[in-house]
Amino acid sequence: MIRTQVFLTDEQKQDIELRAKPQNKAEAEIIRELLETGRHAYPRADQESTGDALLRLTKLGEKLHVKAPADLSSRIDEYLYDDE
């Protein structure tokens, strides 16, 4: 583990203390757990969500004037998986 220093508001410090005491955990452990939970709640700035990637791909297709077959939605499996 890496030691680091952070500044907490009085309210944050009190919240951590109130979480740690009944669980018999160190405040540092509570902070690590909260960071881990929050870390997964927000994507990293350098990671694009799947939805954003699909929107970007759609815009690229529009820019390049890519046309899909008119029956694509009803025959998607054939277009994706058919060997012919």
C-alpha positions, 0 to 999 in steps of 0.5 A, a space after each residue: 500500500 502507498 501512504 497518502 494524505 488527504 484533507 477532509 471536511 469535518 462532516 466527512 471525518 465524522 461520517 468516516 468515524 461513524 462508519 468505522 466504529 460499529 464495524 470495528 474497522 480502522 478509518 483508513 479501511 473505511 476510506 479505502 472501501 468508499 474510494 473503491 465503491 466510488 471508483 467504480 461508479 464513475 468511469 475514468 476520463 480516458 475510458 469511453 463508455 460503450 454508448 459513447 463509442 457507438 454514438 461516435 461510430 454512428 457519427 463516423 458512418 454518417 460522415 462517410 455516408 455509409 449505407 446499411 441494407 434496408 433489411 438489416 434489422 430483420 436479417 441481422 443474424 444472417 449478415 453477422 454470422 452467415 458464411 456465404 
